[in-house]
Amino acid sequence: MNVRTIPAASDLAQSYFRYATYTVLDRALPDVRDGLKPVQRRILYAMYDMGLRSDAPYKKSARIVGEVLGKYHPHGDASVYDALARMAQSFSLLHPLVDGQGNFGSVDGDSPAAMRYTEARLAPITDEMLADIRRDTVDWMPNFDGSLLEPELLPAALPNLLINGSSGIAVGMATNIPPHNLGEVCDAVVLMVERWKQRDKITVDDLMTAIKGPDFPTGGIVYRYGNNGENGQPVDLIRKAYETGRGPIPVQGRVDVEDIGGGKCNIVITELPFDQHGAVKKGPFIEKVAQLVREGKLSGITDLRDESDHEGMRIVVEVSRTADRDKVLQDLLRYTPLRSSFGVIMLALVPNPDYVGDKASVPEGLAAVEQDETRLVSKTMPRYLNLKEMLIYFVEHRLNIIVRRSRHELAEREHRLHIVEGLLVALAHIDEVIAIIKKSRTAETAQSNLMKRFKLTEVQARAILDMQLRRLAALERTNLENERKDLKQRIAYLKALLSSQAKQLEVIKEETLAIKEKYAQPRRTLILEREQTGGAVTTTDLLIPQGPQTITVTSKGLLYRTPSDQALPRPSAGVTARAVESPLLYLAAGPKETLLLVSSSGKAWRGAIGRIPERVALTEFLPDASTIVGGGVLRPGGILSLIADNARAKRILFEDLKGSEGSWNQVMGGLNGGRLLTAAITNGAAHMMLFTRQGKAIRFREEEVNPQASGSATGVMAMKLAADDGIVSAALVEPGEDWWVVVVSERGWLKRILLAEFPVQGRGGGGVQLLKITPTTGPVVAVTVAHTKGSVSVLSGRGRRHHFKLSEVPVSNRVNRGERLVDFGDDDVIATLVSYR
């Protein structure tokens, strides 16, 4: 029996070092290039290998977990499922990489359902992570038992580490990287690419013109400055974290204060912060508040309710009429996670510059030193990074991917060109080729004879023998010649790309901008310069913008809030050659005014102008698949007037508007799949107008519509319609001589009619003629009311625009058809008409 005695301390140190190395390199830390930990990378690749693309049917999570365990990750199933579930949680990742179906947990703190109940597939954005993985873009390594290969990293066309962030605890080190807005990160990548040769001169301040700060999945508020400097001077904490790779960033949830009468108020929490432990869970947060009330640490609270629903979070803390609401707010921030800090630690695995290969290639003199051996045989190593270094590593990664992808494609194209040229030789001498084949005793002999006669390679000769008889057609030769031309052009492009880093950088820029266009979302987290002075708490009502603001809704489904002097400009005259972003609606308000926005589904939102994001997709802002059709500033005595496409009209007094600020509430019912056409705040003296597809119009005083207090009320009949007719447009107009009615028909006939030509009638009539419909004109598509000094835009179904000054639109009467001025071509149609003042 061979017994060897070794020092315990040495053995323990060596064993612990191996464990620590494994934990750091193969478990806890993400790679800076694809932003993934090994288990995440293995899950995504296994799903890709299973064919679970974003357009494929869902598969049971248990099947995915089994695939990962059996092929790539021999650890506990719980660790794999937890990682899978986290990648499917929209409150954990800004852009989830897995599309989950079923209960994958919630922001309430609920755990995911068992893996046998849930299903998953890859999210669409993950296609960008895995694109080109089969084109020799990454290195592969054996799996745990050597039976399969798995990728060492993913091609990752998007900077996932910055976009989704990462957190993990290794041995003696930890990482905590915050998520960022995808659009902002893409802009930073483009900035880095454009200044690649001078990248050493790029500063953090340059990068922060693109990346404003962290953008957390749960929203909330981030404070830029803290009084942590010398002599209590304010320090830019976000800049410090980006420059050094470490530092705390203060975060806070979004809080509203609502006056409920009787001297009482509600503190309403609509967003919880995202701290160093991830999203603050709603359930534990409410339990914490209740516990603090029972213990007496929080006083002045009479009720605590969770009113959250599918439209969003709403935690209500009811404050006693005898309590100081500011003190209650301060106590909430002091004793609960409502205000916290996110400790930034930008630690990730980076390519190891000292890597020399596997252990067999380590110099003999270094083999005995475990630390040096690990350093030399590991392809990656942990390193603290700043923002600039993370972007540089990503661009270097993409340059490597593009070079490897281009080389792979070049080899494929050259191989195909070689075969095509051989086939063209055969077609040029087809009779002789057939004769050689017929005279040959075997296929091998035929191949050899063809190679000798036409100086072909073995590959070309084999392709000729495999050629089908249908390819002898004359058209096939033309197709092959065209293919040869295309192949030569593509080969020339690939060779030029491989020889020019400038061209490679341009490809990175194009691909990054394409990802931004496809996946960018509005910023969720609000960044404020600093906390309120004097101990005041930042609540949503204190977010007052500087100067007058303009709300703009555009044809691309976006809503903008900008200073009025920076609002989206009115369109320029003429017709566009392609789809463009066109303004559909402008609403102006002062910095402290309350704005009302009304959607086409009959719901209204009201709140301070500062509560509206500076840029947001309507799909994110609205509660359903609708658009904003109107609104206005809420003033005492104002009336909300509405007109729908079911020919009904409604008015609601200002004091009858229901619901809390910052939420959507029903203002008109009975639409039944229809839509509101227009909405405005009036003084009660406006006129309502409705226009039909068959060329009818009615005008009546809005006072003929009695106000209704209920949000579900359906309004009253405004116009009598023929059986084959329908409402296409509506307007609320001020009586006056400076207004014109502009009409466009299906065939592009355009005219304007003085508003005075439309008599004021009684509500509910059939109206008067607007346009004489003929096969030449086609039915009415859209109508608007424009000011004498204004302009109009005709928009097409594909987003093109033809803009006119109102003076360019021909004047006509109610019967004539006007002039045919609009033509978007046979493959497009006229969609709507918009007026600007």
C-alpha positions in Angstrom: 0.0 0.0 0.0 1.5 3.3 -1.2 0.8 6.0 1.5 2.0 9.6 1.0 1.9 12.2 3.7 1.3 15.8 2.6 0.9 19.0 4.7 -2.8 19.6 5.5 -2.3 23.4 5.1 -0.8 23.0 1.6 -3.5 20.6 0.5 -6.3 22.8 1.8 -4.8 25.9 0.2 -4.5 24.1 -3.2 -8.0 22.7 -3.0 -9.6 26.0 -2.0 -7.7 27.8 -4.8 -9.1 25.3 -7.4 -12.6 25.8 -6.0 -12.2 29.6 -6.0 -10.9 29.6 -9.6 -13.8 27.5 -10.7 -16.3 29.8 -9.0 -14.8 32.9 -10.5 -14.3 31.6 -14.0 -17.1 29.1 -14.5 -20.0 30.1 -12.3 -20.5 33.6 -10.7 -19.1 36.2 -13.1 -20.3 37.2 -16.6 -18.2 37.5 -19.7 -17.8 41.2 -20.8 -18.4 40.2 -24.4 -21.8 38.5 -24.3 -22.7 39.5 -20.7 -23.7 36.0 -19.7 -22.7 33.6 -17.0 -21.9 30.0 -18.1 -25.3 28.6 -16.9 -27.2 31.4 -18.8 -25.1 30.8 -21.9 -25.8 27.0 -21.8 -29.5 27.5 -21.3 -29.8 29.9 -24.3 -27.6 27.6 -26.5 -29.6 24.5 -25.5 -32.8 26.2 -26.4 -31.4 27.3 -29.7 -30.2 23.8 -30.4 -33.7 22.5 -29.5 -35.2 24.9 -32.2 -37.0 27.0 -29.6 -36.7 30.2 -31.6 -38.9 33.2 -30.9 -41.4 32.1 -33.5 -41.5 28.4 -32.4 -44.1 26.8 -30.2 -43.3 26.9 -26.4 -41.8 23.8 -24.8 -42.1 22.7 -21.1 -39.4 24.2 -18.9 -38.7 20.8 -17.4 -37.7 19.6 -20.9 -35.4 22.5 -21.3 -33.8 22.0 -17.9 -33.3 18.3 -18.6 -31.6 19.2 -21.9 -29.2 21.6 -20.1 -28.4 19.2 -17.3 -27.8 16.2 -19.5 -25.7 17.9 -22.1 -23.9 20.9 -20.7 -24.4 21.8 -17.0 -24.2 18.8 -14.6 -25.5 20.6 -11.5 -28.8 20.8 -9.6 -32.0 21.3 -11.6 -33.0 24.1 -9.2 -30.0 26.2 -10.2 -30.8 25.8 -13.9 -34.5 26.5 -13.5 -33.8 29.6 -11.4 -31.5 31.0 -14.0 -34.1 30.2 -16.7 -36.9 31.9 -14.8 -34.8 35.0 -14.1 -34.1 35.4 -17.8 -37.9 35.4 -18.4 -38.8 38.0 -15.7 -39.5 41.5 -17.0 -38.9 42.9 -13.5 -35.4 41.4 -13.3 -34.1 42.1 -16.8 -34.8 45.2 -18.8 -34.9 43.0 -21.9 -35.8 39.4 -21.0 -33.8 36.8 -23.0 -36.4 34.1 -22.6 -40.1 34.3 -23.5 -41.9 32.6 -20.7 -45.5 31.3 -20.7 -47.0 30.6 -17.3 -46.1 31.8 -13.8 -42.4 32.8 -13.8 -42.7 34.8 -10.6 -43.9 38.3 -10.0 -42.8 41.6 -8.6 -45.0 40.8 -5.6 -42.3 38.3 -4.5 -44.1 35.2 -5.7 -41.8 32.3 -6.7 -42.1 30.7 -10.2 -44.3 27.8 -10.6 -42.7 24.3 -10.8 -40.9 23.7 -14.0 -43.5 21.1 -15.1 -46.1 23.8 -15.3 -44.3 26.5 -17.2 -43.2 26.8 -20.8 -40.6 28.8 -22.6 -38.9 29.7 -25.8 -36.3 32.3 -26.8 -37.2 35.9 -26.8 -36.9 37.8 -30.1 -34.0 39.9 -28.9 -32.1 36.7 -28.1 -31.9 36.1 -31.9 -29.4 38.9 -31.9 -27.3 37.1 -29.3 -27.2 33.9 -31.2 -27.1 35.1 -34.8 -24.2 33.6 -36.9 -23.2 31.1 -34.2 -23.1 28.4 -36.8 -20.7 30.4 -39.1 -17.4 29.8 -37.2 -17.8 33.1 -35.3 -16.9 31.7 -31.8 -14.6 29.0 -30.3 -16.1 25.8 -29.0 -15.1 23.6 -26.2 -16.0 20.0 -25.1 -18.9 19.6 -22.6 -18.4 18.1 -19.2 -18.1 14.5 -20.5 -16.4 15.3 -23.9 -19.4 13.9 -25.9 -20.5 17.3 -27.3 -19.3 20.8 -28.0 -20.6 24.0 -26.5 -19.8 27.6 -27.4 -17.3 29.4 -25.2 -19.3 32.6 -25.7 -22.1 33.8 -27.9 -21.7 36.1 -31.0 -23.9 38.7 -29.2 -24.6 41.6 -31.6 -25.9 43.7 -28.7 -24.0 44.8 -25.5 -26.0 42.6 -23.2 -23.9 43.2 -20.1 -24.6 46.9 -20.1 -28.2 46.5 -21.2 -29.4 43.8 -18.7 -26.6 44.2 -16.1 -25.5 41.3 -13.9 -24.9 40.4 -10.3 -23.0 37.6 -8.7 -20.8 36.6 -5.7 -17.6 34.7 -6.3 -14.8 33.9 -3.8 -13.3 37.1 -2.6 -15.0 39.2 -5.2 -18.5 40.2 -6.4 -20.1 41.9 -9.4 -23.1 44.2 -9.5 -23.6 45.9 -12.9 -26.7 48.0 -13.4 -28.9 47.7 -16.5 -29.1 50.6 -19.0 -31.4 51.8 -21.7 -30.8 49.8 -24.9 -31.1 52.9 -27.2 -28.6 54.9 -25.1 -26.1 52.0 -25.0 -26.4 51.6 -28.8 -25.7 55.3 -29.2 -22.6 54.9 -27.0 -21.4 52.0 -29.1 -21.9 54.1 -32.3 -19.9 56.9 -30.6 -17.1 54.5 -29.8 -17.1 53.1 -33.3 -17.0 56.5 -34.9 -14.0 57.5 -32.8 -12.3 54.1 -32.7 -8.9 55.3 -33.8 -9.0 58.0 -31.1 -10.7 55.9 -28.5 -8.0 56.6 -26.0 -9.2 60.2 -26.0 -12.8 59.4 -25.4 -13.8 60.4 -21.9 -16.6 59.3 -19.5 -18.2 62.7 -20.1 -18.3 61.9 -23.9 -20.0 58.6 -23.2 -22.5 60.1 -20.8 -23.8 62.3 -23.6 -25.3 59.0 -24.8 -25.7 56.9 -21.6 -27.5 59.2 -19.0 -27.3 56.6 -16.2 -28.8 53.3 -15.1 -32.3 52.4 -16.4 -33.9 49.8 -14.1 -36.7 47.4 -15.1 -38.9 48.6 -12.3 -38.4 52.3 -13.1 -38.0 54.5 -10.1 -35.8 57.5 -9.6 -32.0 57.8 -9.6 -30.2 60.8 -8.0 -27.0 61.9 -9.8 -25.4 64.0 -7.1 -24.6 63.1 -3.5 -22.9 65.2 -0.8 -20.0 62.8 -0.5 -17.1 65.0 -1.6 -14.6 67.0 0.4 -16.2 69.6 2.6 -19.6 68.2 1.8 -19.3 69.2 -1.9 -21.7 67.5 -4.3 -20.2 64.5 -6.2 -21.6 63.2 -9.5 -22.1 59.6 -8.3 -23.1 58.2 -11.7 -20.0 59.7 -13.3 -17.8 58.4 -10.5 -19.3 54.9 -10.9 -18.7 54.9 -14.7 -15.2 56.3 -14.3 -13.9 54.0 -11.6 -16.2 51.0 -12.1 -17.4 51.2 -8.4 -19.6 53.4 -6.2 -23.1 53.7 -4.8 -26.0 55.3 -6.7 -29.0 56.5 -4.7 -32.3 55.1 -5.9 -35.9 55.8 -4.9 -39.4 54.6 -5.8 -42.0 56.9 -7.4 -44.4 58.4 -4.9 -47.5 60.5 -5.4 -49.5 62.3 -2.7 -53.3 62.5 -3.3 -55.7 64.7 -1.4 -58.8 62.6 -0.6 -60.7 65.3 1.4 -61.5 65.8 5.0 -57.9 66.8 5.7 -56.6 63.4 4.8 -54.3 62.3 2.0 -53.0 59.1 0.5 -49.3 58.4 -0.2 -49.4 56.3 -3.5 -46.4 54.3 -4.5 -46.4 53.4 -8.2 -42.8 52.2 -8.7 -40.4 50.5 -6.3 -36.7 50.9 -6.6 -34.1 48.4 -7.9 -31.4 48.0 -5.4 -28.3 45.8 -4.9 -30.6 42.8 -4.3 -32.6 43.3 -7.5 -36.2 44.6 -7.7 -37.7 45.4 -4.4 -40.6 43.0 -4.1 -44.0 44.5 -3.5 -45.3 41.8 -1.1 -42.4 41.9 1.4 -42.4 45.7 1.1 -46.0 45.9 2.2 -45.4 43.4 5.0 -42.4 45.5 6.1 -44.5 48.7 6.3 -47.2 46.9 8.3 -44.7 45.5 10.7 -43.2 48.9 11.3 -46.6 50.3 12.0 -47.3 47.6 14.5 -43.9 48.2 16.2 -44.6 52.0 16.4 -41.7 53.0 14.2 -44.2 54.4 11.6 -47.0 56.5 12.9 -49.8 58.5 11.3 -50.9 55.7 9.0 -54.5 54.7 9.2 -54.7 52.2 6.3 -52.4 50.3 3.9 -53.8 48.8 0.7 -52.5 47.1 -2.4 -54.6 48.4 -5.4 -52.3 47.1 -8.1 -53.9 45.7 -11.2 -52.9 44.8 -14.8 -52.4 48.5 -15.5 -49.6 48.8 -12.9 -48.5 49.0 -9.3 -50.4 51.1 -6.8 -49.6 50.8 -3.1 -51.8 53.2 -1.0 -50.7 54.4 2.4 -53.5 56.4 4.0 -52.3 59.2 6.2 -54.3 60.4 9.3 -55.7 63.9 9.2 -53.7 64.6 12.4 -50.4 63.4 11.0 -47.8 65.4 9.1 -47.6 63.8 5.7 -44.0 65.0 5.1 -42.9 63.2 8.3 -44.7 60.0 7.2 -43.0 60.2 3.9 -39.6 60.7 5.5 -40.2 57.8 7.8 -41.2 55.6 4.9 -38.0 56.4 3.1 -35.9 56.0 6.3 -37.2 52.6 7.5 -38.2 50.9 4.3 -36.5 50.0 1.0 -38.4 52.8 -0.7 -35.1 54.7 -0.8 -31.9 52.7 -1.1 -28.7 52.6 -3.1 -27.4 50.5 -5.9 -23.8 49.6 -5.3 -22.1 49.5 -8.6 -19.2 46.9 -9.0 -18.3 46.5 -12.7 -16.4 43.3 -12.4 -16.4 40.9 -15.4 -14.4 38.2 -17.2 -12.2 39.6 -20.0 -9.9 37.9 -22.5 -6.7 36.9 -20.8 -3.7 38.5 -22.6 -1.3 35.9 -21.0 -3.2 32.9 -22.3 -0.9 30.4 -24.0 -3.0 27.3 -24.5 -3.8 24.2 -22.4 -1.5 22.8 -19.7 0.6 20.9 -22.1 2.0 24.2 -23.5 2.8 25.8 -20.2 6.6 26.3 -19.8 8.2 23.7 -17.5 9.5 26.4 -15.1 6.0 27.7 -14.4 4.1 24.4 -14.2 4.6 24.0 -10.5 3.1 27.4 -9.6 -0.6 26.8 -9.5 -1.5 30.5 -9.7 0.7 31.1 -12.7 -0.5 27.9 -14.3 -4.2 28.9 -14.0 -3.4 32.4 -15.4 -1.6 30.9 -18.4 -4.2 28.2 -19.3 -7.4 30.2 -18.7 -8.8 32.1 -21.6 -10.5 34.7 -19.4 -9.6 36.5 -16.2 -11.7 38.7 -13.8 -11.1 42.4 -14.0 -12.7 45.6 -12.7 -13.8 47.8 -15.6 -15.0 51.3 -16.2 -17.7 52.2 -18.7 -15.2 53.0 -21.5 -13.4 49.7 -21.1 -16.6 47.7 -21.3 -17.5 49.4 -24.6 -14.0 48.8 -26.0 -14.1 45.1 -25.1 -17.5 44.8 -26.8 -16.4 46.6 -30.0 -13.3 44.4 -30.2 -15.5 41.3 -29.7 -17.8 42.4 -32.6 -14.7 43.1 -34.8 -13.6 39.6 -34.2 -17.0 38.2 -34.9 -17.3 40.1 -38.2 -13.9 39.0 -39.4 -14.6 35.3 -38.6 -18.0 35.5 -40.1 -16.7 37.1 -43.2 -13.9 34.5 -43.6 -16.4 31.7 -43.2 -18.8 33.3 -45.8 -15.9 34.0 -48.2 -14.8 30.3 -48.1 -18.4 29.2 -48.8 -18.8 31.7 -51.7 -15.5 30.8 -53.3 -16.3 27.1 -53.0 -19.7 27.8 -54.7 -18.1 30.0 -57.4 -15.7 27.1 -58.1 -18.6 24.7 -58.7 -20.6 27.2 -60.8 -17.7 27.8 -63.1 -17.3 24.0 -63.5 -21.0 23.7 -64.4 -20.8 26.5 -66.9 -17.9 24.7 -68.6 -20.0 21.6 -68.8 -23.0 23.4 -70.2 -20.8 25.1 -72.8 -19.6 21.6 -74.0 -22.7 19.6 -73.1 -22.7 17.2 -76.0 -19.0 16.3 -75.4 -19.6 15.9 -71.7 -22.5 13.5 -72.3 -20.4 11.5 -74.8 -17.6 11.2 -72.2 -20.0 10.1 -69.5 -21.6 7.5 -71.9 -18.3 6.0 -72.9 -17.0 5.7 -69.3 -17.5 2.4 -67.6 -17.9 3.7 -64.1 -18.7 7.0 -62.4 -15.1 7.2 -61.1 -13.8 6.8 -64.7 -16.2 9.5 -66.0 -15.0 11.8 -63.3 -11.4 11.2 -64.2 -12.0 11.6 -67.9 -13.9 14.9 -67.4 -11.0 16.2 -65.2 -8.5 15.4 -67.9 -10.5 16.8 -70.8 -11.6 20.1 -69.4 -8.9 20.6 -66.7 -11.5 20.4 -63.9 -11.0 19.8 -60.2 -12.4 16.7 -58.5 -15.1 18.9 -56.8 -16.2 20.4 -60.2 -16.2 17.0 -61.9 -18.3 15.5 -59.1 -20.8 18.4 -59.4 -21.2 17.9 -63.1 -21.9 14.2 -62.6 -24.5 15.1 -59.9 -26.2 17.7 -62.2 -29.8 17.0 -62.9 -31.1 16.8 -66.5 -33.4 19.8 -66.0 -30.4 22.0 -65.6 -29.6 21.5 -69.3 -32.2 24.1 -70.2 -31.0 27.4 -71.7 -32.6 29.4 -68.9 -30.4 27.4 -66.4 -27.3 28.7 -68.1 -28.5 32.3 -67.7 -29.2 31.6 -64.0 -25.8 30.2 -63.5 -24.1 33.2 -65.2 -26.1 35.6 -63.0 -25.1 33.6 -60.0 -21.5 33.7 -61.0 -21.7 37.5 -61.3 -23.4 37.8 -57.9 -20.8 35.6 -56.3 -17.9 37.5 -57.7 -19.4 40.8 -56.4 -20.0 39.4 -53.0 -16.5 37.9 -52.8 -15.0 41.2 -53.8 -17.0 42.9 -51.0 -16.0 40.3 -48.4 -12.3 40.7 -49.4 -12.6 44.4 -49.1 -14.3 44.1 -45.8 -11.6 41.8 -44.4 -8.8 44.1 -45.5 -10.4 47.3 -44.0 -11.1 47.8 -40.3 -13.0 51.0 -41.2 -15.5 48.9 -43.2 -15.8 46.5 -40.3 -16.5 49.3 -38.0 -19.2 50.6 -40.4 -20.9 47.2 -40.3 -20.9 47.3 -36.5 -22.5 50.7 -36.7 -25.2 49.6 -39.1 -26.0 46.5 -37.1 -26.1 48.4 -33.8 -28.4 51.1 -35.3 -30.7 48.3 -36.7 -30.9 46.7 -33.2 -31.7 50.1 -31.7 -34.5 50.7 -34.3 -36.0 47.3 -33.6 -35.7 46.9 -29.8 -35.2 50.4 -28.2 -37.7 51.3 -25.5 -38.4 54.5 -23.7 -36.4 55.1 -20.5 -38.1 53.8 -17.4 -36.0 55.3 -14.7 -36.0 59.1 -14.1 -32.7 60.7 -13.4 -32.7 63.8 -11.1 -29.8 66.0 -10.3 -30.2 65.7 -6.5 -32.7 65.1 -3.7 -35.0 67.9 -2.6 -33.4 70.5 -0.3 -34.6 71.0 3.3 -35.4 67.3 3.8 -38.3 67.4 1.3 -39.2 64.1 -0.4 -39.2 63.9 -4.2 -42.8 63.1 -5.3 -44.1 63.0 -8.8 -46.0 66.3 -8.4 -42.6 68.0 -7.7 -41.2 67.0 -11.1 -41.9 70.4 -12.7 -40.3 71.0 -16.1 -38.7 74.3 -17.1 -40.9 76.5 -19.2 -43.9 75.8 -21.4 -44.2 72.2 -22.8 -45.6 70.7 -25.9 -47.0 67.2 -26.2 -46.6 65.6 -29.7 -48.1 62.4 -30.9 -46.6 61.0 -34.1 -47.4 58.5 -36.9 -44.7 56.2 -35.6 -46.6 55.5 -32.4 -44.5 57.8 -30.2 -45.3 60.5 -27.7 -42.9 63.3 -27.0 -42.8 66.0 -24.3 -40.5 68.8 -25.1 -40.0 72.5 -24.3 -42.3 74.4 -26.6 -39.5 76.0 -28.5 -38.0 72.5 -29.2 -41.2 70.8 -30.3 -41.2 68.5 -33.4 -41.3 70.9 -36.3 -44.3 71.2 -38.7 -43.8 69.2 -41.9 -42.2 70.9 -44.9 -44.2 71.3 -48.2 -44.2 68.6 -50.8 -44.4 64.8 -51.0 -41.9 62.4 -49.3 -40.4 59.5 -51.2 -40.5 57.1 -48.2 -42.2 56.6 -44.9 -41.5 59.5 -42.4 -42.5 60.4 -38.9 -45.4 62.8 -39.0 -46.9 64.8 -36.2 -50.6 63.8 -35.6 -51.4 66.0 -32.6 -49.9 68.9 -30.7 -51.0 69.9 -27.2 -49.4 72.8 -25.3 -49.4 73.3 -21.5 -47.6 75.4 -18.9 -45.0 73.8 -16.6 -47.3 73.6 -13.6 -50.6 72.8 -15.5 -52.6 69.6 -15.4 -53.1 67.9 -18.8 -55.8 65.6 -19.9 -55.1 63.0 -22.6 -57.9 61.0 -24.3 -57.4 57.7 -26.1 -59.3 56.3 -29.0 -60.6 53.5 -26.8 -62.5 56.0 -24.6 -60.1 56.3 -21.7 -58.6 59.5 -20.3 -55.3 60.1 -18.4 -54.8 63.3 -16.3 -51.8 64.5 -14.4 -49.1 67.2 -14.1 -47.3 67.8 -17.4 -44.1 66.8 -15.8 -45.4 63.2 -15.3 -45.4 62.6 -19.0 -42.1 61.0 -20.2 -40.0 63.0 -22.6 -40.2 60.2 -25.1 -42.4 57.1 -24.8 -44.0 54.6 -27.2 -47.8 54.7 -27.1 -47.9 51.0 -26.5 -46.0 51.6 -23.2 -48.0 54.7 -22.2 -51.5 53.6 -23.1 -53.4 50.8 -21.3 -54.4 49.1 -24.6 -53.8 49.1 -28.3 -55.1 52.5 -29.1 -53.8 56.0 -29.8 -54.2 59.5 -28.4 -56.9 61.5 -30.2 -57.1 64.7 -28.2 -57.1 66.4 -24.8 -56.2 69.7 -23.3 -55.3 71.6 -20.1 -57.8 71.2 -17.3 -59.1 74.5 -16.1 -62.1 75.3 -13.8 -65.3 75.4 -15.8 -63.9 73.3 -18.6 -65.8 70.6 -20.4 -64.5 67.5 -22.0 -66.2 67.0 -25.4 -66.0 63.7 -27.2 -67.2 62.4 -30.6 -67.0 58.7 -31.7 -67.2 56.9 -35.0 -70.6 55.4 -34.0 -72.0 58.8 -34.6 -72.4 59.5 -30.8 -71.2 62.6 -28.9 -70.7 63.1 -25.2 -69.7 65.9 -22.8 -68.3 65.6 -19.2 -68.0 68.4 -16.7 -64.5 68.9 -15.2 -65.7 68.1 -11.7 -67.2 64.8 -12.9 -64.0 63.3 -14.2 -63.3 60.2 -12.1 -60.1 58.4 -11.1 -56.8 59.3 -9.6 -54.1 61.2 -11.4 -51.6 59.3 -13.4 -54.0 56.5 -14.3 -56.3 55.8 -17.2 -60.0 55.9 -16.5 -63.1 55.3 -18.7 -64.7 58.5 -20.1 -67.0 57.0 -22.8 -68.6 53.6 -23.0 -70.5 51.7 -25.7 -67.8 51.9 -28.4 -68.1 48.1 -29.0 -65.0 47.8 -31.1 -65.3 51.4 -32.5 -63.1 54.3 -31.6 -63.2 57.9 -30.4 -62.3 60.3 -33.3 -61.7 63.5 -31.4 -61.6 64.9 -27.9 -61.0 68.4 -26.6 -61.4 70.7 -23.5 -63.9 73.4 -24.5 -65.6 76.4 -22.8 -69.0 75.1 -23.8 -69.4 77.3 -26.9 -67.7 75.1 -29.5 -69.5 73.5 -32.5 -69.4 69.7 -33.1 -68.9 68.5 -36.7 -69.2 64.9 -38.1 -68.2 63.8 -41.6 -69.3 60.6 -43.4 -67.7 58.3 -46.0 -70.6 59.0 -48.4 -70.0 62.8 -48.4 -72.3 64.1 -45.7 -71.5 66.6 -42.9 -73.4 67.9 -39.9 -72.6 70.9 -37.6 -74.4 71.7 -34.3 -73.7 73.5 -31.1 -72.1 71.3 -28.4 -74.6 72.7 -25.8 -77.2 70.4 -27.5 -75.3 67.5 -25.9 -76.2 67.4 -22.2 -73.3 66.5 -19.9 -73.1 63.0 -18.5 -71.2 62.3 -15.2 -70.7 58.5 -15.6 -67.6 57.4 -17.4 -69.4 54.4 -18.8 -72.2 56.5 -20.3 -72.4 56.2 -24.1 -73.4 59.7 -25.0 -76.2 60.8 -27.4 -76.8 60.3 -31.1 -75.2 63.1 -33.0 -76.0 62.2 -36.6 -78.4 60.0 -38.5 -76.6 57.7 -40.9 -77.7 55.9 -44.1 -77.4 52.1 -43.9 -74.3 52.1 -46.2 -72.6 55.1 -44.5 -70.2 55.6 -41.7 -68.3 58.3 -39.8 -64.7 58.9 -41.0 -63.8 62.1 -39.2 -65.0 64.5 -36.6 -64.0 67.9 -35.2 -64.7 70.4 -32.5 -64.4 73.9 -33.9 -64.6 77.5 -32.7 -67.2 79.6 -34.6 -65.3 82.1 -36.8 -64.5 83.2 -40.3 -60.9 81.9 -40.4 -61.7 78.2 -40.5 -61.9 75.9 -43.5 -63.1 72.3 -44.0 -60.6 70.3 -46.0 -61.7 67.1 -47.7 -59.7 64.3 -49.4 -61.3 61.4 -51.2 -60.1 57.9 -51.9 -58.8 58.8 -55.4 -56.8 61.8 -54.1 -59.2 64.6 -54.8 -58.6 67.5 -52.5 -60.6 70.7 -51.7 -61.3 73.2 -49.0 -64.7 74.8 -48.2 -65.3 77.8 -46.0 -66.7 76.7 -42.6 -69.6 79.2 -43.0 -71.0 77.1 -45.8 -72.0 74.5 -43.3 -75.1 75.7 -41.6 -75.6 75.2 -37.8 -78.3 72.5 -37.6 -80.0 70.5 -34.8 -78.3 67.5 -33.4 -79.3 64.1 -34.8 -80.1 65.2 -38.4 -78.8 63.7 -41.6 -76.5 66.7 -42.4 -75.7 68.4 -45.7 -73.6 67.5 -48.7 -69.9 67.6 -48.3 -68.8 66.0 -51.5 -70.6 64.6 -54.5 -69.4 61.0 -54.6 -68.6 59.6 -58.0 -66.5 56.7 -59.3 -63.9 59.3 -60.3 -63.5 60.7 -56.7 -64.2 57.6 -54.7 -65.7 57.9 -51.2 -64.4 60.4 -48.6 -61.4 59.1 -46.7 -60.7 61.9 -44.2 -61.8 65.5 -43.3 -60.2 68.1 -41.1 -60.8 71.7 -40.1 -57.8 74.0 -40.7 -57.1 77.6 -39.9 -56.5 80.1 -42.7 -52.9 80.5 -41.7 -52.4 76.8 -41.2 -51.4 73.8 -43.3 -52.5 70.2 -43.9 -50.8 66.8 -44.5 -52.2 63.9 -46.3 -50.7 60.6 -44.9 -50.6 57.3 -46.7 -51.0 53.8 -45.4 -47.3 53.2 -45.7 -46.3 56.3 -43.9 -45.6 58.7 -46.8 -46.7 62.3 -46.6 -47.9 65.0 -48.9 -47.9 68.4 -47.2 -49.8 71.5 -48.4 -50.0 75.1 -47.2 -53.7 75.7 -46.8 -53.4 78.4 -49.5 -52.3 75.6 -51.9 -55.5 73.6 -51.4 -58.1 74.6 -54.1 -61.2 76.5 -52.8 -64.5 74.9 -53.8 -68.1 74.5 -52.7 -69.8 71.6 -51.0 -70.7 69.9 -54.2 -67.7 70.1 -56.5 -64.9 67.6 -56.2 -61.9 70.0 -56.1 -58.6 68.9 -57.8 -56.8 65.6 -57.9 -53.5 66.5 -56.1 -52.6 63.4 -54.1 -51.3 60.2 -55.6 -49.1 57.7 -53.6 -49.1 55.1 -56.4 -50.9 51.9 -57.0 -49.3 50.1 -54.0 -50.4 52.6 -51.4 -53.6 54.2 -50.1 -54.6 57.5 -48.5 -55.0 56.9 -44.8 -55.7 60.2 -43.0 -55.6 64.0 -43.1 -53.9 66.2 -40.4 -54.2 69.9 -39.9 -51.5 72.2 -38.3 -51.8 75.8 -37.2 
